[in-house]
Amino acid sequence: MVLGVYASLVAAQTCDDITKLDVPNLTIQAAQRTFAFHNGVAENGPLEQVSIGGQTGSRHEWRAAIEKDTIVRPSPDAVVRFLLINDSHETGSGNRFYLIGLRCSGGKLEQVFLREGLSLTVDRLDAIGVTVGLTVNQGDSTRKHWLYKWDGHRYVLSSTQ
């Protein structure tokens, strides 16, 4: 999980109430990706020429969509907004999921959780914690689960199964 490599885009954005933030039109960074959302969709990469129904058009190589938007209160003084983003390669070569936790702190937008992966699933997401699952080895059905708990400032790894 990469928490420290974040800050530039999100920290520059001001916010007072995470529940009222216009997330579908927000620009955020997750790991090495920057998502400039417009109506919940962010298109990235070079434009490709494609044929759709006999017509030639262009589309971006990658398309990310916010699949789930969840608000939790891990402590009386904290509200965290989680976004599950599906970043899909439009030519069909795969996709990657990002689970991002954001909160307003001192008038700034702050990332308090980030986990990403090809087979990422959100097994639990509530005030008690976040549990995510990932396939350990590509081509293997064995999944590993990580439990993260709120430490008063961010979600930290508590255990693995």
For each residue, the residues with C-beta under 8 A, 3 or more apart:
1: 113 114 115 157
2: 5 6 31 114
3: 6 111 112 113 114 154
4: 7
5: 2 31
6: 2 3 10 11 29 111 114
7: 4 10 11 111
8: 11 12 29
9: 12 13 27 28 29 34
10: 6 7 13 28 29 102 109 110 111
11: 6 7 8 108 109 110
12: 8 9 108
13: 9 10 26 27 108 109
14: 107 108 109
15: 18 21 104 107 108 109
16: 20 104 107
17: 20 21 104
18: 15 21 71 79 80 81 102 103 104 109
19: 71 79 81
20: 16 17
21: 15 17 18 26 81 102 104 109
22: 25 26
23: 26 37 40 66 69 81 83
24: 37 38 39 40 66
25: 22 37 38 39
26: 13 21 22 23 37
27: 9 13 34 35 36 37
28: 9 10 34 35 37 83 100 102 111
29: 6 8 9 10 33 34 35
30: 33 35 85 98 100 114 116
31: 2 5 98 114 116
32:
33: 29 30 44 64 87 98
34: 9 27 28 29 44
35: 27 28 29 30 42 44 64 85 87
36: 27 42
37: 23 24 25 26 27 28 40 41 42 64 66
38: 24 25 41 42
39: 24 25
40: 23 24 37 65 66
41: 37 38 63 64 65 66
42: 35 36 37 38 63 64 65
43: 59 60 62 63 64
44: 33 34 35 60 61 62 63 64
45: 60 61 62
46: 60 61
47: 58 59 60 61
48: 58 59 60 61 90 91
49: 56 57 58
50: 56 57 58 59
51: 54 55 56 57
52: 55 57
53:
54: 51
55: 51 52
56: 49 50 51
57: 49 50 51 52
58: 47 48 49 50
59: 43 47 48 50 63 90
60: 43 44 45 46 47 48 63 90
61: 44 45 46 47 48 89 90 91
62: 43 44 45 87 88 89 90
63: 41 42 43 44 59 60 87 88 90
64: 33 35 37 41 42 43 44 85 86 87 88
65: 40 41 42 85 86 88
66: 23 24 37 40 41 69 83 84 85
67: 84 85 86
68: 82 83 84 122
69: 23 66 81 82 83 84
70: 81 82 84 125
71: 18 19 79 80 81 82
72: 79 80 82 125 126 127
73: 76 78 79 80 127
74: 78 80 127 128 129 150 155
75: 78 150 152
76: 73
77:
78: 73 74 75 103 150 152
79: 18 19 71 72 73 103 104
80: 18 71 72 73 74 101 102 103 112 113 150 155
81: 18 19 21 23 69 70 71 101 102 103
82: 68 69 70 71 72 99 100 101 102 113 125 130
83: 23 28 66 68 69 98 99 100 102
84: 66 67 68 69 70 97 98 99 122
85: 30 35 64 65 66 67 97 98 99 100
86: 64 65 67 95 97
87: 33 35 62 63 64 95 96 97 98
88: 62 63 64 65 94 95
89: 61 62 92 93 94 95
90: 48 59 60 61 62 63
91: 48 61
92: 89
93: 89
94: 88 89 118
95: 86 87 88 89 118
96: 87 116 117 118 120
97: 84 85 86 87 116 117 118 119 120 121
98: 30 31 33 83 84 85 87 114 115 116 120
99: 82 83 84 85 113 114 115 116 120 122 130 132
100: 28 30 82 83 85 111 113 114
101: 80 81 82 111 112 113 114 130 154 155
102: 10 18 21 28 80 81 82 83 109 110 111 112
103: 18 78 79 80 81 109 110 112
104: 15 16 17 18 21 79 107 108 109 110
105: 108 110
106:
107: 14 15 16 104
108: 11 12 13 14 15 104 105
109: 10 11 13 14 15 18 21 102 103 104
110: 10 11 102 103 104 105
111: 3 6 7 10 28 100 101 102 114
112: 3 80 101 102 103 153 154 155
113: 1 3 80 82 99 100 101 130 148 154 155
114: 1 2 3 6 30 31 98 99 100 101 111
115: 1 98 99 120 130 132 146 148
116: 30 31 96 97 98 99 120
117: 96 97 120 134
118: 94 95 96 97 134 135 138
119: 97 133 134 135 143
120: 96 97 98 99 115 116 117 132 133 134
121: 97 132 133 134 143
122: 68 84 99 125 130 131 132
123: 131 132 133 145
124: 128 129 130 131 147
125: 70 72 82 122 130 131
126: 72 129
127: 72 73 74
128: 74 124 149
129: 74 124 126 147 148 149 150 155 158
130: 82 99 101 113 115 122 124 125 147 148 155
131: 122 123 124 125 145 146 147 148
132: 99 115 120 121 122 123 145 146 148
133: 119 120 121 123 143 144 145 146
134: 117 118 119 120 121 143 144 146
135: 118 119 138 140 141 142 143 144
136: 140 142 143 144
137: 140 142
138: 118 135
139:
140: 135 136 137
141: 135
142: 135 136 137
143: 119 121 133 134 135 136
144: 133 134 135 136 160 161
145: 123 131 132 133 160 161
146: 115 131 132 133 134 157 159 160
147: 124 129 130 131 157 158 159 160 161
148: 113 115 129 130 131 132 155 156 157 158
149: 128 129 155 156 158
150: 74 75 78 80 129 154 155
151: 154 155 156
152: 75 78
153: 112
154: 3 101 112 113 150 151
155: 74 80 101 112 113 129 130 148 149 150 151
156: 148 149 151
157: 1 146 147 148 160
158: 129 147 148 149
159: 146 147
160: 144 145 146 147 157
161: 144 145 147
